[in-house]
């Protein structure tokens, strides 16, 4: 990856109570991609993550912070970050988890795939070469079942529909129009992929090893899981209804 290419890339990084990880994570991002911009979208973290992000932004022109006080949720954080990234004319927009579950060293591979013509690149746990480390068995089974259910209901081709390690071209995000998608939690990631496939965008999966967080607390909850399954089902019903109307 050349310096000019990396300047065109921004990482949208939603945070909530990630003070233990944020500084080291951004340092790891810049070790892999020295000129990558990082847009932290903090949901008024009570542990001081937002204030730490501000201090990092003061030290580096490559770090910017969006502070959200009236909203909280992964989906709306992505939508806010994507809107800012597109407004600032970045050509590649990436997303990752801030807890080192995703390895920043792989960032150049994602940008290279965009350079080769991909519209969306997914870091996949469920393609050949992908893996999960540190999860309890029940969570791995739940994730695999959730992805299988999602693919079946929505007729999606990607193997990992809920991975947050992604790269989008700016044109792809404009086509997807995340502002029109709803839902919080990881179902928002599924909604973006559903829309990308409907728009016939080129989606590429690259294998990653997902590692369970070491510092901080997971944001996953049964509420998020149930919301995801419910909204996936509603999207599936909507797709079936649309196909029936078109045939009629």
C-alpha positions as CSV (number, residue, x, y, z in Angstrom):
1,X,0.0,0.0,0.0
2,X,1.4,3.3,-1.0
3,X,1.3,6.5,1.1
4,X,-1.1,8.2,-1.3
5,X,-3.5,5.2,-1.1
6,X,-3.5,5.2,2.7
7,X,-4.3,8.9,2.8
8,X,-7.5,8.2,1.0
9,X,-8.6,5.7,3.7
10,X,-10.4,6.3,7.0
11,X,-11.3,3.9,9.8
12,X,-14.7,4.6,11.4
13,X,-14.3,3.3,14.9
14,X,-17.4,3.2,17.2
15,X,-16.4,3.2,20.9
16,X,-18.2,2.7,24.2
17,X,-16.0,2.2,27.3
18,X,-12.8,1.3,25.4
19,X,-10.4,3.4,27.4
20,X,-8.2,0.3,28.1
21,X,-7.8,-0.4,24.4
22,X,-8.1,2.8,22.4
23,X,-4.6,4.3,22.5
24,X,-2.8,1.1,21.8
25,X,-5.3,0.1,19.1
26,X,-4.9,3.4,17.2
27,X,-1.1,3.0,17.5
28,X,-1.4,-0.5,16.0
29,X,-3.6,0.9,13.2
30,X,-0.9,3.5,12.4
31,X,1.8,0.9,12.6
32,X,0.0,-1.0,9.8
33,X,-1.2,2.0,7.8
34,X,0.8,5.1,8.8
35,X,-1.3,7.6,7.0
36,X,-4.8,6.2,7.8
37,X,-7.3,8.6,9.3
38,X,-9.2,7.4,12.3
39,X,-12.7,8.7,13.0
40,X,-13.7,7.7,16.6
41,X,-17.4,7.8,17.2
42,X,-17.9,7.7,20.9
43,X,-21.3,7.2,22.6
44,X,-20.6,9.4,25.7
45,X,-18.5,6.6,27.3
46,X,-18.6,7.0,31.1
47,X,-15.1,5.6,31.5
48,X,-13.5,8.6,29.7
49,X,-12.9,7.0,26.3
50,X,-14.2,10.2,24.5
51,X,-11.8,12.4,26.5
52,X,-8.9,10.1,25.7
53,X,-9.9,10.2,22.0
54,X,-9.8,14.0,22.2
55,X,-6.3,14.0,23.6
56,X,-5.1,11.6,20.9
57,X,-6.7,13.9,18.3
58,X,-4.8,16.9,19.7
59,X,-1.6,14.9,19.2
60,X,-2.3,13.7,15.7
61,X,-4.0,15.3,12.7
62,X,-5.0,11.7,11.7
63,X,-7.5,11.3,14.5
64,X,-10.9,12.9,14.7
65,X,-13.7,12.4,17.2
66,X,-17.5,12.5,17.0
67,X,-19.1,12.8,20.4
68,X,-22.7,11.5,20.6
69,X,-24.7,12.4,23.6
70,X,-28.3,11.6,22.7
71,X,-27.8,8.3,20.9
72,X,-26.2,5.0,21.6
73,X,-25.8,2.0,19.4
74,X,-23.5,0.4,16.8
75,X,-25.7,0.9,13.8
76,X,-26.4,4.6,14.4
77,X,-22.7,5.1,15.2
78,X,-21.7,3.6,11.8
79,X,-24.3,5.7,10.1
80,X,-22.9,8.9,11.7
81,X,-19.3,7.9,10.9
82,X,-20.1,7.0,7.3
83,X,-21.9,10.3,6.7
84,X,-18.9,12.2,8.0
85,X,-16.4,10.1,6.0
86,X,-18.3,10.6,2.7
87,X,-18.7,14.3,3.4
88,X,-14.9,14.5,3.8
89,X,-14.4,12.7,0.5
90,X,-12.5,9.6,1.6
91,X,-12.3,7.0,-1.1
92,X,-12.0,3.9,1.2
93,X,-14.0,3.6,4.5
94,X,-13.1,0.8,6.9
95,X,-14.7,-0.5,10.1
96,X,-13.2,-2.5,12.9
97,X,-13.8,-3.3,16.6
98,X,-11.6,-1.2,18.9
99,X,-10.9,-4.1,21.3
100,X,-8.2,-5.9,19.2
101,X,-10.7,-8.6,18.2
102,X,-9.6,-7.6,14.6
103,X,-5.9,-7.5,13.8
104,X,-4.9,-4.1,12.4
105,X,-1.9,-5.7,10.6
106,X,-4.4,-6.9,7.9
107,X,-5.6,-3.4,7.0
108,X,-3.4,-3.2,3.8
109,X,-5.0,-6.5,2.5
110,X,-8.4,-4.9,2.7
111,X,-7.4,-1.7,0.9
112,X,-5.6,-3.8,-1.7
113,X,-8.8,-5.6,-2.5
114,X,-10.6,-2.3,-2.9
115,X,-7.8,-1.2,-5.3
116,X,-8.3,-4.4,-7.2
117,X,-12.0,-3.6,-7.9
118,X,-13.9,-4.9,-4.9
119,X,-16.8,-2.7,-3.6
120,X,-17.0,-4.3,-0.2
121,X,-14.4,-6.4,1.6
122,X,-15.5,-8.5,4.6
123,X,-13.0,-10.0,7.1
124,X,-14.5,-13.4,7.4
125,X,-14.2,-16.0,10.2
126,X,-16.1,-18.6,8.1
127,X,-14.1,-18.9,4.9
128,X,-11.1,-21.1,4.4
129,X,-8.3,-19.8,6.6
130,X,-10.6,-17.9,8.9
131,X,-10.8,-18.8,12.6
132,X,-12.1,-17.7,16.1
133,X,-9.9,-17.7,19.2
134,X,-10.9,-17.4,22.8
135,X,-14.7,-17.7,22.5
136,X,-16.7,-20.1,24.6
137,X,-18.2,-22.9,22.6
138,X,-21.8,-21.6,23.0
139,X,-20.9,-18.3,21.5
140,X,-19.2,-19.8,18.5
141,X,-22.2,-22.1,17.9
142,X,-24.6,-19.1,18.3
143,X,-22.6,-17.0,15.8
144,X,-22.4,-19.8,13.2
145,X,-26.1,-20.6,13.6
146,X,-27.0,-16.9,13.3
147,X,-25.0,-16.5,10.1
148,X,-26.5,-19.6,8.6
149,X,-30.0,-18.4,9.5
150,X,-29.3,-15.0,8.1
151,X,-27.9,-16.3,4.8
152,X,-30.9,-18.6,4.4
153,X,-33.5,-16.1,5.2
154,X,-32.0,-13.2,3.1
155,X,-30.4,-15.4,0.4
156,X,-27.0,-13.8,1.1
157,X,-23.8,-15.2,-0.5
158,X,-21.1,-14.0,2.0
159,X,-20.3,-16.6,4.7
160,X,-19.8,-14.0,7.4
161,X,-22.6,-11.4,7.4
162,X,-22.0,-9.9,10.9
163,X,-18.2,-9.4,10.8
164,X,-17.4,-5.8,11.7
165,X,-14.0,-5.9,10.0
166,X,-14.8,-4.4,6.6
167,X,-13.7,-2.0,3.9
168,X,-16.1,-0.1,1.6
169,X,-15.4,2.0,-1.4
170,X,-17.0,5.5,-1.1
171,X,-19.1,4.7,-4.2
172,X,-20.3,1.5,-2.6
173,X,-21.4,3.3,0.6
174,X,-23.2,5.9,-1.4
175,X,-25.0,3.1,-3.3
176,X,-25.9,1.2,-0.1
177,X,-27.0,4.5,1.6
178,X,-26.7,3.4,5.2
179,X,-28.9,6.2,6.4
180,X,-31.9,4.2,4.9
181,X,-31.0,1.1,6.9
182,X,-32.2,0.6,10.4
183,X,-31.4,-1.5,13.5
184,X,-28.7,-1.4,16.1
185,X,-26.2,-4.0,17.1
186,X,-24.7,-6.3,14.5
187,X,-27.9,-6.6,12.5
188,X,-26.9,-3.2,10.9
189,X,-23.9,-5.0,9.4
190,X,-26.2,-7.6,7.9
191,X,-28.5,-4.8,6.5
192,X,-25.5,-3.2,4.7
193,X,-24.5,-6.5,3.1
194,X,-28.1,-7.2,2.1
195,X,-28.3,-3.9,0.4
196,X,-24.9,-4.3,-1.3
197,X,-25.9,-7.6,-2.8
198,X,-29.2,-6.2,-4.0
199,X,-27.3,-3.5,-5.7
200,X,-25.0,-6.1,-7.4
201,X,-21.9,-4.7,-5.8
202,X,-18.8,-6.8,-5.8
203,X,-18.3,-8.3,-2.3
204,X,-15.1,-10.1,-1.4
205,X,-14.3,-12.0,1.7
206,X,-10.8,-12.3,3.1
207,X,-10.0,-14.8,6.0
208,X,-9.3,-13.3,9.4
209,X,-8.7,-14.7,12.9
210,X,-11.1,-13.2,15.3
211,X,-9.7,-13.0,18.8
212,X,-11.8,-12.6,21.9
213,X,-11.1,-9.3,23.7
214,X,-8.6,-9.3,26.6
215,X,-9.3,-5.8,28.0
216,X,-12.7,-4.3,28.7
217,X,-16.2,-5.8,28.6
218,X,-18.1,-7.2,25.6
219,X,-21.1,-5.2,24.4
220,X,-22.9,-8.4,23.2
221,X,-26.1,-9.2,24.9
222,X,-29.2,-11.3,24.5
223,X,-31.2,-8.2,23.6
224,X,-28.8,-7.6,20.7
225,X,-29.0,-11.2,19.6
226,X,-32.9,-11.3,19.7
227,X,-33.1,-7.9,17.9
228,X,-30.9,-9.2,15.2
229,X,-32.9,-12.4,14.6
230,X,-36.2,-10.5,14.7
231,X,-35.0,-7.8,12.2
232,X,-33.4,-10.4,9.9
233,X,-36.8,-12.2,9.8
234,X,-38.6,-9.0,9.0
235,X,-36.2,-8.2,6.2
236,X,-36.7,-11.7,4.9
237,X,-40.5,-11.3,4.9
238,X,-40.1,-7.9,3.2
239,X,-37.9,-9.5,0.4
240,X,-40.4,-12.3,-0.2
241,X,-43.3,-9.8,-0.3
242,X,-41.3,-7.6,-2.8
243,X,-40.6,-10.7,-5.1
244,X,-44.3,-11.7,-5.0
245,X,-45.4,-8.1,-6.0
246,X,-42.9,-8.0,-8.8
247,X,-44.2,-11.3,-10.2
248,X,-47.8,-10.1,-9.9
